[in-house]
Amino acid sequence: MSATLDPDGQPIVRSFNAKRLEDSAIDELIGVCRGVLADGAVSDGEALFLLDWLNKNRAAANLWPANVLYERLRRMLLDKQLDPDEQGELLVLLRQVIGGSPSEAADLLARVDTDASGDPPRSVSTALPLDDPQPTIEFVGRQFCLTGKFVYGSRTDCEAEVIARGGAAKSGPSRSTSYLVIGHVGSAQWIHSSHGRKIEKAVELRELGAPVAIVSELHWTNALIAMPR
């Protein structure tokens, strides 16, 4: 049996195409969220629009972070409207989903070492996957994975701080990872403006029961200060 070909006559790799469609859907959702937040408020109509979009894009609604947003929206809108507390909660949630604006990232760029690509950051990183409350960070014998750009310093400098305190720095999250630390500024190399594959993988591992804690750069930096070299 011949393989299915695309319009250019190339074999279609279904798993790759499915992932590409998923990425496109999450990018579209982030764009929709940015549009809703453009005026700094969320109306009942905008919330209903978001829920309708998720209902019409069920494949995306089952993916992180859309699945978190979908479940919260569904519960909030059982009565088709938002009360003041729900409006405030939804505003916070949407801001966590989008991570922040490019202008916010640009304001921080002067304090952030650029990577080898020299590309500017696209946004402030997402706060949605962070453990709440943030856990106590221990270094000795613990494995760390870093993602994003750090106000603290270059990736090499940050990993050196971990190693100097008895921890290990790894390039990607796994079941043996103790902490994924998210730099404050989004990386231009992330697949989405507010997050990348390492965050997606750490969220997946955590949902499967792996003891991976996801922490912010600020929380990690405070732990460094509390445990000097």
Sine and cosine of phi, psi and omega as CSV:
sin_phi,cos_phi,sin_psi,cos_psi,sin_omega,cos_omega
0.00,0.00,0.73,-0.68,-0.01,-1.00
-0.98,0.22,0.51,-0.86,0.01,-1.00
-0.96,0.26,0.47,-0.88,0.09,-1.00
-0.93,0.37,0.72,-0.69,-0.06,-1.00
-0.93,-0.38,0.48,-0.88,0.08,-1.00
-1.00,0.09,0.03,-1.00,-0.04,-1.00
-0.86,0.52,-0.36,0.93,0.03,-1.00
-1.00,-0.03,0.11,0.99,0.03,-1.00
0.99,0.14,0.21,0.98,-0.01,-1.00
-0.99,-0.13,0.57,-0.82,0.02,-1.00
-0.86,0.50,0.66,-0.75,0.02,-1.00
-1.00,0.05,0.85,-0.53,0.07,-1.00
-1.00,-0.08,0.97,-0.23,-0.19,-0.98
-0.90,0.44,-0.62,0.78,-0.02,-1.00
-0.91,0.41,-0.62,0.78,0.02,-1.00
-0.92,0.40,-0.71,0.70,-0.01,-1.00
-0.90,0.44,-0.62,0.79,0.01,-1.00
-0.90,0.44,-0.67,0.74,0.01,-1.00
-0.91,0.41,-0.61,0.79,0.02,-1.00
-0.90,0.43,-0.64,0.77,0.04,-1.00
-0.91,0.41,-0.64,0.77,0.05,-1.00
-0.89,0.46,-0.71,0.70,0.02,-1.00
-0.87,0.49,-0.66,0.75,0.00,-1.00
-0.89,0.45,-0.64,0.77,0.00,-1.00
-0.91,0.41,-0.66,0.75,0.01,-1.00
-0.92,0.39,-0.64,0.77,0.07,-1.00
-0.87,0.50,-0.66,0.75,0.02,-1.00
-0.90,0.44,-0.66,0.75,0.02,-1.00
-0.88,0.47,-0.70,0.71,0.02,-1.00
-0.86,0.51,-0.63,0.78,0.05,-1.00
-0.90,0.43,-0.66,0.75,0.04,-1.00
-0.88,0.47,-0.70,0.72,0.01,-1.00
-0.89,0.46,-0.64,0.77,0.04,-1.00
-0.89,0.46,-0.64,0.77,0.03,-1.00
-0.90,0.44,-0.67,0.74,0.02,-1.00
-0.88,0.47,-0.61,0.79,-0.07,-1.00
-1.00,0.07,0.02,1.00,-0.10,-1.00
-0.84,0.54,-0.56,0.83,-0.01,-1.00
-0.99,-0.15,0.11,0.99,0.06,-1.00
0.98,0.22,0.22,0.98,-0.01,-1.00
-0.58,-0.81,0.29,-0.96,0.05,-1.00
-0.79,-0.61,0.88,-0.47,0.02,-1.00
-1.00,0.01,0.21,-0.98,0.07,-1.00
-0.85,0.52,-0.68,0.73,-0.02,-1.00
-0.88,0.47,-0.65,0.76,0.01,-1.00
-0.93,0.37,-0.63,0.78,0.03,-1.00
-0.90,0.43,-0.68,0.74,0.03,-1.00
-0.91,0.42,-0.60,0.80,0.05,-1.00
-0.89,0.46,-0.70,0.71,0.03,-1.00
-0.87,0.49,-0.71,0.70,0.01,-1.00
-0.89,0.45,-0.65,0.76,0.03,-1.00
-0.90,0.44,-0.65,0.76,0.03,-1.00
-0.87,0.49,-0.69,0.73,-0.01,-1.00
-0.92,0.39,-0.61,0.79,0.04,-1.00
-0.91,0.42,-0.55,0.84,-0.01,-1.00
-0.99,0.11,-0.24,0.97,0.01,-1.00
-0.84,-0.54,0.90,0.44,-0.14,-0.99
-0.89,0.47,-0.52,0.85,0.03,-1.00
-0.88,0.48,-0.67,0.74,0.03,-1.00
-0.94,0.33,-0.60,0.80,-0.06,-1.00
-0.89,0.45,-0.34,0.94,0.02,-1.00
-1.00,-0.01,-0.02,1.00,-0.03,-1.00
-0.98,-0.20,0.49,-0.87,0.14,-0.99
-0.98,0.21,0.67,-0.74,0.08,1.00
-1.00,-0.04,0.06,1.00,-0.04,-1.00
-0.87,0.49,-0.57,0.82,-0.04,-1.00
-0.91,0.42,-0.56,0.83,0.05,-1.00
-0.92,0.39,-0.73,0.69,0.00,-1.00
-0.90,0.44,-0.67,0.74,-0.04,-1.00
-0.88,0.48,-0.74,0.67,-0.06,-1.00
-0.91,0.42,-0.66,0.75,0.01,-1.00
-0.92,0.40,-0.70,0.72,0.02,-1.00
-0.88,0.47,-0.69,0.73,-0.03,-1.00
-0.85,0.52,-0.69,0.73,0.00,-1.00
-0.93,0.36,-0.66,0.75,-0.02,-1.00
-0.89,0.45,-0.55,0.83,-0.16,-0.99
-0.97,-0.23,0.38,0.92,0.08,-1.00
-0.86,0.51,-0.53,0.85,0.02,-1.00
-0.98,-0.19,0.20,0.98,0.07,-1.00
0.93,0.36,0.24,0.97,0.04,-1.00
-0.46,-0.89,0.33,-0.94,0.00,-1.00
-0.96,-0.27,0.74,-0.67,0.16,-0.99
-1.00,0.09,0.17,-0.98,-0.05,-1.00
-0.82,0.57,-0.63,0.77,0.02,-1.00
-0.91,0.42,-0.66,0.75,0.00,-1.00
-0.92,0.39,-0.60,0.80,0.06,-1.00
-0.87,0.49,-0.70,0.71,0.02,-1.00
-0.90,0.44,-0.67,0.74,0.01,-1.00
-0.89,0.45,-0.67,0.75,-0.02,-1.00
-0.93,0.37,-0.61,0.80,0.07,-1.00
-0.85,0.52,-0.73,0.68,0.02,-1.00
-0.88,0.48,-0.70,0.71,-0.04,-1.00
-0.89,0.46,-0.71,0.71,-0.01,-1.00
-0.91,0.42,-0.62,0.78,0.04,-1.00
-0.91,0.41,-0.55,0.83,0.07,-1.00
-0.93,0.37,-0.61,0.79,-0.01,-1.00
-0.90,0.43,-0.72,0.69,-0.09,-1.00
-0.99,0.14,-0.32,0.95,0.06,-1.00
0.99,0.10,-0.70,0.72,-0.03,-1.00
0.52,-0.85,0.15,-0.99,-0.07,-1.00
-1.00,0.01,0.37,-0.93,0.08,-1.00
-0.85,0.53,-0.54,0.84,0.01,-1.00
-0.91,0.41,-0.59,0.81,0.07,-1.00
-0.89,0.45,-0.67,0.75,0.01,-1.00
-0.91,0.41,-0.64,0.77,-0.01,-1.00
-0.89,0.46,-0.59,0.81,0.02,-1.00
-0.88,0.47,-0.46,0.89,-0.04,-1.00
-1.00,-0.05,-0.21,0.98,-0.15,-0.99
-0.85,0.53,-0.57,0.82,-0.03,-1.00
-0.89,0.45,-0.36,0.93,-0.02,-1.00
-0.97,-0.22,0.10,0.99,-0.09,-1.00
-0.87,-0.49,0.77,-0.64,0.07,-1.00
-0.93,0.36,0.73,-0.68,0.05,-1.00
-0.97,0.22,0.42,-0.91,0.03,-1.00
-1.00,0.07,-0.09,-1.00,-0.09,-1.00
-0.88,0.47,-0.47,0.89,-0.03,-1.00
-0.96,0.30,-0.42,0.91,-0.05,-1.00
0.96,0.27,0.08,1.00,-0.04,-1.00
-0.95,0.30,0.62,-0.78,0.06,-1.00
-0.96,0.28,0.39,-0.92,0.05,-1.00
-0.93,0.36,0.45,-0.89,0.00,-1.00
-0.99,-0.11,-0.38,0.93,-0.08,-1.00
-0.21,-0.98,0.08,-1.00,0.22,-0.98
-0.99,0.11,0.63,-0.78,-0.10,-1.00
-0.92,0.39,0.41,-0.91,-0.01,-1.00
-0.92,0.40,0.56,-0.83,0.09,-1.00
-0.96,-0.27,-0.05,1.00,-0.12,-0.99
-0.87,0.49,-0.67,0.75,-0.09,-1.00
-0.99,0.12,-0.03,1.00,-0.09,-1.00
-0.89,0.45,0.64,-0.77,0.09,-1.00
-0.87,0.50,0.67,-0.74,0.01,-1.00
-0.72,-0.69,0.93,-0.37,0.04,1.00
-0.97,0.26,0.37,-0.93,0.06,-1.00
-0.91,0.40,0.71,-0.71,-0.09,-1.00
-0.98,0.19,0.29,-0.96,0.16,-0.99
-0.91,0.40,0.73,-0.68,-0.02,-1.00
-0.99,-0.16,0.82,-0.57,0.11,-0.99
-0.92,-0.38,0.55,-0.84,-0.09,-1.00
-0.96,-0.27,-0.69,0.72,-0.13,-0.99
-0.88,0.47,0.85,-0.53,0.05,-1.00
0.96,0.27,0.13,0.99,-0.03,-1.00
-0.97,-0.23,0.51,-0.86,-0.03,-1.00
-0.97,-0.25,0.77,-0.64,-0.03,-1.00
-0.90,-0.43,0.58,-0.81,0.15,-0.99
-0.80,-0.61,0.74,-0.67,-0.04,-1.00
-0.93,-0.37,0.62,-0.79,0.05,-1.00
-0.60,-0.80,0.49,-0.87,-0.05,-1.00
1.00,0.04,-0.11,-0.99,0.05,-1.00
-0.97,-0.23,0.63,-0.77,-0.10,-1.00
-0.95,-0.32,0.76,-0.65,0.13,-0.99
-0.90,0.44,-0.52,0.86,-0.05,-1.00
-0.86,0.51,-0.60,0.80,-0.04,-1.00
0.29,-0.96,-0.20,-0.98,0.00,-1.00
-0.93,0.37,0.28,-0.96,0.03,-1.00
-0.85,0.52,-0.66,0.75,0.00,-1.00
-0.87,0.49,-0.69,0.72,0.01,-1.00
-0.90,0.44,-0.67,0.74,-0.02,-1.00
-0.91,0.41,-0.67,0.74,0.02,-1.00
-0.91,0.41,-0.58,0.82,0.02,-1.00
-0.90,0.43,-0.58,0.82,0.04,-1.00
-0.91,0.41,-0.62,0.78,0.04,-1.00
-0.91,0.42,-0.75,0.66,-0.05,-1.00
-0.90,0.44,-0.62,0.79,-0.01,-1.00
-0.90,0.44,-0.36,0.93,-0.01,-1.00
-0.98,-0.20,0.21,0.98,0.10,-0.99
1.00,-0.07,0.14,0.99,0.03,-1.00
-0.99,-0.12,0.05,-1.00,0.04,-1.00
-0.84,-0.54,0.57,-0.82,0.02,-1.00
-0.92,-0.39,0.82,-0.57,-0.01,-1.00
-0.88,-0.47,0.40,-0.92,-0.10,-1.00
-0.98,0.22,-0.44,0.90,-0.04,-1.00
-0.59,-0.81,0.43,-0.90,-0.01,-1.00
-0.96,0.28,0.56,-0.83,0.06,-1.00
-0.54,-0.84,-0.04,-1.00,0.00,-1.00
-0.90,0.43,-0.33,0.95,0.02,-1.00
-1.00,-0.03,-0.01,1.00,0.01,-1.00
-0.96,0.27,0.74,-0.67,0.05,-1.00
-1.00,0.04,-0.67,0.74,-0.08,-1.00
-0.64,-0.77,0.74,-0.67,0.28,-0.96
-0.98,-0.19,0.85,-0.52,-0.01,-1.00
-0.97,-0.26,0.83,-0.56,-0.05,-1.00
-0.99,-0.16,0.91,-0.42,0.08,-1.00
-0.87,0.50,0.48,-0.88,-0.13,-0.99
-0.92,0.39,-0.48,0.88,-0.06,-1.00
-0.96,-0.29,0.74,-0.68,0.01,-1.00
-0.90,0.43,0.60,-0.80,0.00,-1.00
-1.00,0.06,0.62,-0.79,0.07,-1.00
-0.91,0.41,-0.29,0.96,-0.01,-1.00
-1.00,0.02,-0.10,0.99,0.05,-1.00
-0.91,0.41,0.56,-0.83,-0.01,-1.00
-0.92,0.38,-0.51,0.86,0.08,-1.00
-0.87,-0.50,0.31,-0.95,-0.09,-1.00
-0.90,0.43,-0.51,0.86,-0.09,-1.00
-0.96,-0.29,-0.15,0.99,-0.01,-1.00
-0.29,-0.96,0.25,-0.97,-0.01,-1.00
-0.76,-0.65,-0.20,-0.98,-0.11,-0.99
-0.90,0.43,-0.58,0.82,-0.02,-1.00
-0.89,0.46,-0.65,0.76,0.03,-1.00
-0.92,0.40,-0.70,0.71,0.04,-1.00
-0.84,0.54,-0.70,0.72,-0.02,-1.00
-0.91,0.41,-0.67,0.74,-0.01,-1.00
-0.91,0.42,-0.64,0.77,0.05,-1.00
-0.89,0.46,-0.68,0.73,0.02,-1.00
-0.88,0.47,-0.72,0.70,0.01,-1.00
-0.88,0.48,-0.68,0.73,0.00,-1.00
-0.89,0.46,-0.65,0.76,0.01,-1.00
-0.92,0.39,-0.43,0.90,0.03,-1.00
-1.00,0.06,0.03,1.00,0.08,-1.00
0.98,-0.18,0.04,1.00,0.03,-1.00
-0.95,0.32,0.59,-0.81,-0.06,-1.00
-0.99,0.16,0.81,0.58,0.00,-1.00
-1.00,-0.09,0.88,-0.47,0.07,-1.00
-1.00,-0.09,0.69,-0.73,0.01,-1.00
-0.94,-0.33,0.89,-0.46,-0.14,-0.99
-0.80,-0.61,0.36,-0.93,0.00,-1.00
-1.00,0.09,0.32,-0.95,0.09,-1.00
-0.87,0.50,-0.65,0.76,-0.01,-1.00
-0.87,0.49,-0.71,0.70,0.00,-1.00
-0.90,0.43,-0.66,0.75,0.03,-1.00
-0.90,0.44,-0.68,0.73,0.00,-1.00
-0.89,0.45,-0.66,0.76,0.05,-1.00
-0.88,0.48,-0.58,0.81,0.04,-1.00
-0.93,0.38,-0.60,0.80,0.06,-1.00
-0.88,0.48,-0.71,0.71,-0.02,-1.00
-0.89,0.45,-0.61,0.79,-0.03,-1.00
-0.95,0.30,-0.32,0.95,0.00,-1.00
-0.76,-0.65,0.98,0.21,-0.02,-1.00
-0.90,0.44,0.33,-0.94,-0.01,-1.00
-0.87,0.49,0.00,0.00,0.00,0.00
